[in-house]
């Protein structure tokens, strides 16, 4: 399991073009403190394809610094690697850095020296709040991940740093769905100033001093107008453990900024089952909690379990390869179920880095659905018992990035395109797929979306949508990695490509080229109705 070189996971991440990374060799990849950076877009990392026991990365972290990424069934165990306290090693296990359209699903992140799992990026990029939001991480989904045992008094230069998830200032479109946070002192998660997120059906077990919290820090926002944070929390479970401060609230407010908040059916109890407060604060400022009757951030149609059902559901499904868990994941899950365990300072306290001999098995393309990356037989590598359901994030509201197809390598190598008889045609009624939602790429107003191609059975290779931009709204400036077409059905707008702007009206078409920075805004008193189309997959030659 080489850290780099031909056929390595690192080499597959660096490859250009749309690709699926699959694995024929499983075991531990020791990155020897070299971080992995994902800078090339349109990649699906399919850890579920590896033979048992799957892929575990140690002494490293992963930074996603691009767009359109799916990462599934990977374990990252960072660790302090014997460094003394405050000595300088400060890796996140997983962080997005000004990334967009990312799904991180069914992964395990543990022993981080900074955050276990975060959405980050620059705080202020551009001229105002709309550009700030497009300039940092946005449209990120964390689902069914295990984020556990962030190291407390370890090598981080600031000292204590056992943290779960940081949602950085102005990050938006963040969905945190059915994850397990266990034994992290703080940030379970923390939303910084102006961040916008939805927190649904998560378990927060044994937090130390903070569970969920919001903090716009005046020292970091000097000279910039404060932005309200937005948080929706539905059906989450907070259970105190041996490390949890007495009376810890579910949500705490710190700093100077206001938070719009909608909470419903959140359960918070101490280690003995006694109720904990719903809200508290740290710091005495003018910051206000603004409780709203409707969710300020919401994914229409998202499946939300009652809080009483969350623990059973999530513990059975969370983390990398739940059909083939390693010893550390099993230990953490049993401790959560039994009310045991505590916050740690070193990975050595719980057995240290895993040691696993490499195993090999060929990847057989015909055995997999290359769109969902689910086994056609319903049985995953290393699976001994039948699964009750597939493990792919099928809900469209999880903002699944564009499908990817092909990479290079041997341990991690390309899955070739499937050949099959053409499916029957699909006929879609736009009335069946209509919904109101914020405009993409910056939430610059509201729109009515007709996600026509989302209703088309897979496999498909085109996106085809109708979108009506309400008066005053816009699709924010964003890069495209494919040609794209805007056809104006009615109304007027201004389309932009690499700084060049053109007015468009009914009957006009804008053809936009790969690599351009593009967007469009509504003009006048009439909504702007568009047809938008672009390819989902480019097949590498």
N, C-alpha and C positions, 0 to 999 in steps of 0.2 A: 504494500500500500504506500506508494511513493508520494511524497509531499508535492513534487512538481515533476516536470519533464513529460515526454510523449506518453499519452494514454492516461495521464493523471487527472484527477478531479479538477485541479487547478488549471490544467491546460484546456479542459473542456469548457470551463467558465470563461476563459480568455478568447475562445473561438468566436468568430464573427458570424452574424446571421441568425435567423430563427433556428432553434435546435431544441431537442429533447435529450437530456443527459440521463442515460441508463447505466446500470452497473452489472458487471459480470464477476467482480471480486468484492467480497465483503470483509469487514474487520475494522481495525483502528487506523486512522490516518493521523500521524503525529506531525503537526505543522511546525513544531519547534519554535513557537512564538511568532511565526509569520502569519499575519492576518490574510484572509481571503477576501478579495474585493471583486464584486460582480459589477463590471462596467459596461458590458455588452448586453443590449436588450434582447427581448424575445427569446427567453430561455425558460424551459421547464426542467426542474431538477427532480427526478423521479426516484427517490430513495427506496420506494416500495418495490422496485425491480431488482434490488440486490438480493443475493442469496442470504440465508440466515447467517449471522445475526444482524445484518444491515450495516449501515455506514455510521461510524462514530468519529468525529473530529476532536482531537485534544490539543491543548496548549495553543489555542487560536480563537479567533472570532470571525464572523462573516459580516462584511459591509456591503449592502446593496445600494449602489450609487448609479442607478439607471432606471428604466421603466419597463413595464411588461415582463414581470418575473413571477413564476410560480415555483415555490420550494416546498417539498413535501417529504416527510419521513426521513429526516436527517437528525442526528444527535450531535450537539456541540457541548463539550465539557471543557471549559476554559481553564480554570484553576490558577492558583498562584505559583505553582511549579517550584515551591520551596523558597520563594523570595520573602525577605523579612518585611514587617509592616512598613507602609509608606515609602517603599523603595522605588516606585515608579511604574511598574507594570499595571496597566489600567484598561484592559480590553473588555469591550462588550462581547457577549456571546453572539448576539445578532442585532444589527442596527441598519435601518434604512437611512440613507443620507441624501436628502433632496430627491428622493425616489418617488415614482408614481406608478399606479396600476400594478400593485404587488399583492400577491397572496402568499402568506406563510402559514402552512396548514400541517397539522399532525407532526410537529417537530418537538424536540426536547432541547432545552437550553438550561444549563446548570453551571454553578461555580463561577459565574461571571465576577470579574473584579470591578467592573462598572455595572451597567444594566445587563440583565439577562436578555431583554427583547424590547427594542425601542424603535420609534419613528422620529428621526432627527433631521437636521439640516441647518442652514443659515437662518438667523432670526429675521433679518430685514434685507431682503433682496428686491430691488426695484423702488418705485416711487410712492407706493402706498399699500394699504392693506390687501387689495386684490392681488397685487404682484408679490407681496410678501408670502401669501398663501400658495401661489403657483411656484414660488422660488424655493420652497422647502418640501418636505415629504407630504404627499397628499394621495388620497384614494388607496389606502393600505388596509388590508384585512389580515388580522391575526386570528386564526381559528383552530381550536382543539390542540393548542400547544401546552406543554408543560414547562413552566418557568420557575425553577426551584433553586434554593440554597445559594442565593447570591452571597458571596463571601463578605463578611463584615469587617473585622479588624485585620485587614490583609495588606496587599502591596499597593493599593491605590494611594497616590500621593496626598490626597485630601484626608486620609484616614478612613474611618468607618464608611463602608460603601456597599452594603447589602441592599441591592435595589432590584425591583421587578421590571417595570416598564416606564420609560420616560416618553411622553408625547410632547415634543418640543414646541416652543413658541410658534404660533400661527400654522401648525400642522392641521390639516383638515381632511374630512372624509375618512376618518380612522374608525374601523370597526374592530372591536375586541370581543370575540364571540366564542363562548364555551371553552375558555382556557382554564388551566389550573395554576394559580400562584401559590407557592408553598415555601415557607421559611425565608421570606425576604423582609428585611427590617422596614423598608419604606417603598413607595412608588409601586403600588399594586392596583392601578397605575397612578402616576403623577401626570396631570395635564399642566403645562406651562402656559404663559400668557397668550390669550387669543386662540388656544387650541380648541378643536371641535371633534368630538368623538362620541360613539355609541358603545356602551358596555352592556353586553347581553349574556345572561346565563353563565357567568363565570363563577368559579370557586376561589375564594381568597382564604387560605388557611395559614394560621400562625403568623400573621404579620406582626412586626415588632412595635414600632411607634406610629406608623401610618398605614392605613388601608388605601382607600381612594382619596386623592387630594388634588387641589387646584392651587396654583401659585403664580401670579404675575409679579415678578420682582422689580420694584422701582429702579434699583441699581442697574438692571439690564435693559430697561425701557427708557432711560433718560433721553429726552428730546423727541420721543415718538408718542403719538396719541395712543392711549390705552385702547385695546380691543377686548370686548367681552368674550370670555370663554363660553363654550356651549357643550353641555354634557347630558346625555340621556342614559339612564341606568335602569335596566329592566330585568327582573328575575334573577338577581345575583345573590350569592350566598357568602357571607363572611362568618368564619368560625375561628374563634380565638384558640390559641394553643399555649404551650408552655412559655413561649417567648413574648406573648402579646401583653402590651400594657393594659392594666385594669381600666375598664370603662372606655376602651378605644371606640370612637365613632366609625360608622361606615364611610362617611364623607367628611373631609376637613377642608377648611378654607384658610389659606395663608396669603401673604403678600398684599398687594394694593388693588388688584383688578377684580371686577365683578364677574360672577359666573351665572349664566342662565342654566337652570337645572330642572330636569323632569325625572323623578324617580318613582318607580312603581314595583311593588311586590319584591322588594329586596329584603333578605333575611339576614340579620346580624345577631349573633349570640356569642357568649364567652365559652370557654372550654367546658363549662358545666351546663351549657344550654340556656343560661340566663340572658335575657335581651340586652343588647348593647345600643347606645344612642344612634340615631340616624345621622346626626350632624353635629359638628364641633368646629372649632377654629384654633389656629395657632398664630400668634401675633395679634396686636390690637391696632387695626387700621380701619379705614372707611370702606373696605371691600365688602360687597354685599352678595349674598346668595339670593338670586332672583328665581323663585320657583314658578314654573310655567305649567299651564293646564295641558298643553300639548308638547310632544317631544321637540326640542330645538334641533336635534339631529336624528334622522330616522331613515331606515331602509324599508321601503314599502314591501310588504309581503314576507318579511323575515319571520321564520318560525321561532316563537318565544315559548319556552317551557315555563310552567309554574315553578316558583322557587323550590318548593318541596320535592320536585322531581329532578332537580339539577344535579345533586350530588351523585345519585345512582347513575344517571345518564353520562355525565362527564367522566367520572372515574373509570367507567367501562371503556371509554373511547379515546381518552386524551393521550397525547404524546406520540412519539415516533413508533410506528409499527406495533399497534396495540395487540396484534395477534402474535407478536414475537418480541416481547419486551426484554430488555437486558436487566441485569440484577439491580442496578441503581434505580431505574424507573420503578421496578417492582417494590423496592424498599420504600421509596418516597410515597407511592400510592398506598401501600399498607399502613405507613405511619399516618397518612391523612385519614384513612378509614378508621384507624384505631385511636386517633387523637394523640399521637406521639411525635417525636422528633423535635428539633429546635434549630435556631439560626446558628450557623457555623462560621468559623474564621478561616478554615483551610479544608481543602478536599481530602486531606489525610485523615481528618476526623471521621470520615465515613467510608474509608477504604482506599481512597486515592484513585488514580487514573485506571481505567479498565485495561486488561490485557486479553486480547483475543487473537487467536491464530487466523490468518486469512483463509477464507473459503471461496470456492469458485463454482460457477454454474453458468452456462451460456444463456444469453438473452435471446429468446425466440420471438421474433416480431409478430408472428401470426398468433401468438398466445395472448396478445394485448390489444385493447382498444386504444389506438394512438391518440384519440381525441381526449378521452377521460383518463388515460393511463391506468385503467382498471383491468385486471385479468379477465379474459373472456370466460374462464372456467368458474370465476367467483372465488378462487382460492389463491392467496398470495404466497410468494416464496417464504418458506419457513412456517406456514400456517398449519396447525394441527387440528383445530376445531373449526367448524363452520362459523362464518361471520353472519350477524343478523342483518347487515346492510353494507353497501359499498362504502369505501373510505374517501371518495372524492368529494370536494366542495361543490355540490351540484347547484346550490341556490344562486341564481343570477345576481341577487342583491349583494353577494360577496365580492362583486366587482372583479370577476375573473379576468385576468389579462388575456390578450390575444393568444390564441393557440400557437405553440411553437413546434418546429419539426426538424430535428437533425443537429448533430454536433460531431465532434471527432474524438478519437481515442480508443483505448481498449478496455482498461478498468472502468472507465466512464466513456461511453461511446455512442455513436448515432443510432437512432432507431429509424430504419428506412421507411418510406411511405408505403402504406398498405395498398394492395390492389384488390378491387372488389367490383361486383356488378353495381351499376348505378342505382341508387335508391329511387323510389317513386317520387314524383313531384310533390311539392308542398304548396298549399294555397292558404294564405293567412289573411284573416279579416282584421284590419287595423283596430277595430273596436274592441278586439280581444286582448290587445297588447298596450293600450293607452294608459299612461299615468303621468301625473305632474311630479316634477322633480327639479332640484337645482340644476343649472346648466353645468356641463362638464368643464374641467380644466379651470377651476377657480371659483365655482359657485357664484358666478356673476349675474345673479338674478334667477328667475324661475322660467321653466319651459314646460311644454307638454310633449312628452316623448312617446313615439310609437316604435317600440323595439321589435321590428318585424322579424328580422333574421334570428333574434333570440328564440322565437317560437318554431324555427325550422329544425327538424331532427338532424342530429349529427350523422355522418360527417358533413361539414359544409366549409367553404373556403371564402365566403364573402360576408361582409357586414352590409346591411341595407336598412336604413332607418329614415323615418320622417320625424322632424323635430320642429316645433313651433316655439320660437323665442318670444317671450312676452315683452311688452313694451319696456325698454330700458335695460334689457338683459343682453348677454353676450356669451359666446363660447371663447374662453380665455386662450391667449397665445400659448401654443404648445408645439413641440417637435413632432414630426411624423416620419415613420420609417417605412412608408409605402406611399404610392400615389393615392390621392383621395379626391372625390368629386363632391361639390356642393351645387345642387340645382335648386333655384328659387321658384317655389310654387306660387307664392303671393307675398306681398309686402316689399319692403326695401331694407337693404343692409349695406354694411361696409366690410368687405373681406380683406384680410391682410395676409401677405406671405413675405417673410423676410423683410419686413418694414415697408414694403410696397402696398398701398391701399387702393382699392377700387370699389366704387359704388355698384351694387347689383340690384336688379329688380326682377319682377316676374318674367319667367322665360329665359333668364340668363343662367349660365353655368360657369363656375370657377373650377378649373382643373389645377390641382395642387400637386407638387412633385415631392418625391422622397427626399428627406433631409431638410425640408423647409420648416421654419417656425410659422405656424398658421393660426388663424382665428377669425371670427366673424361676429359683428355686433348688429343689433337691430337699430333701424333708423325710423323716424317719423312716428305717427300715431297708430299705425296698424301693425299687429304682430307679424313677424317674419317667419314664413313657413318654408322649410328646406327639406329636400331629399339628400341624404348623406350616404355615400357608399365607398367602401375600400376593401382590399383583400385581407383575410384573416391570416393566411399562411402563404409564405413564399417557399417553394421547394428548392433546397440547395442542390446544386448539380454535382 
